[in-house]
Every structure is written in structure tokens, then in C-alpha cells.
Amino acid sequence: MKRIKLEQYIAAQTQYSRRAILALLNANKIKCNGKIITDITTEINPNNSHVIIDGQVLSSAPEFYYYKYYKPKNMICTLSDPKNRRCLADVINPLPAPVFPVGRLDRQTTGLLLLTNDGHFSQAIIHPSQSIKKNYSVTLKTPLDQHTVNRLTAGIILEDGPVEFQDIQITDSNQMRLSIEEGRNRIIRRTFECLGQEVTHLKRLSIGPISLGKLKMGEIMPLTRKEITTIW
């Protein structure tokens, strides 16, 4: 088995968050093969590493899980919420192992969300160097005009940098499909706000070759081996 980050190994078998793992590292409470580990980027071979975290022995290679989920509107992409709003805990808790979302969708956005406990798989999707397209359906409050389409095609510069869309297709007078390779916070909504347009509905249709398929809103299903290997 390939070497993986110790953080990934621990997260796949425990409920510890990244912050908790960092705290344990700083407290010298994580050992691998008898040696105290202090660097969160440390890599290990799960097949021959004996890891002890705060007295708990993690001796087996982690089992990774991969799911796709059709996120509904008004769900928050966090594992808990202090205001007791609907969040991903409702979806994740019944699963056989803890998983986390790959990137996020804002509260009002619906569509495809990937869930996994494999940090390398997650990074392969969200890291800009991988150039993986996310395809969206956008519905606007008012009809599109050619000026808006031209500006989208040329590219927009927001306060946090340029935005470049691909695969722009007009599907109705106030609807379109487009792709983007990055995932800055509310980047699509902010782009249309910059153009004087209001997004009334935003839905993510696919991430790279992985699409919603026949999923219904609120449903979750494991990724197929083919879907995983197209990314990984």
C-alpha cells in the first residue's frame, strides 16, 4: 500500500478533527513505531506502522469510503451547527465510518457533494493544480442579455482575483450552464452580482466525470469503482 499522511490515517479511523489532531501532536500524544510524532505532514505505510494516539492503538490499515450526495437547499455543509440548523451530521452519522465533505456548497445551493474519509482523494479534486471542472446550472431573476454573456466569456475580475468560466451554454432566457475549475466562496453568485444579476437557483451538476446521475434530492450513494478511479 502507498504511503499516506498520518493525519489521513488517524482521521479515517477516529472522530478526531484536524484541530484535535494538531493539539495531540503539540502535546506529544501521538507515536508511530515508538517515536513521538510532532509534524502533521508525516507520512507512514499503513501496513507496517504501529500508531498510538492518546493511548489508543491504531494498528489496521484504514478503510476508505466515497459517496456522492444530492444536497438540498437550506442545508449547511458542516458536521455540526451551533444554531441547530440542518447540517451534514444528519447524513453522515448513519454511515459506517466518519467522512467529510470535499469542498462545500453554500446554504442556498443544491446539487452534487462528494463525501469521503480519504484526504488524498479530496485534495485531488479541490486543489487548483488538478484543474477539475465543476459544472453548474444557473437560474437568474431576470433574462440574460448579450452583454452579460460576453462579459462571462471574456472573464471577470472580483475583489479576490479573476474568474474564468468554461463551457458556457444558454439553456433558457434566464438559465445557463457553465463550468469552473476553482471553488472560492460563493464565486458564481458573486460574479453575477458583479454583473448586476441575481442568482435565484444554483445547482451543481457534476464534479469532473462524477455526476448526480439518477440521485434524487437528499439521497446518498457510494461512488462506483469507475467513478473513483476516474479521479484517483
Buried (B, 14 or more C-beta within 10 A) or exposed (E): EEEBBBBBBBBBBBEBEEEBBEEBBEEEBBBBEEEEBEEBEBBBEBEEBEBBBEEEEBEEBBEBBBBBBBBEBEBBBBBEEEEEEBBBEEBBEEBEBBBBBBBBBEBBBBBBBBBBBBBEBBBBBBEEEEEBBBBBBBBBEEEBEEEBBEEBEEEBEEEEEEBEBEEEEEEEEBBBBBBBBBBEEBBBBBBBEBBEBEBEBBBBBBBBEBBBEEBEEEEBEEBEEEBBEEBB
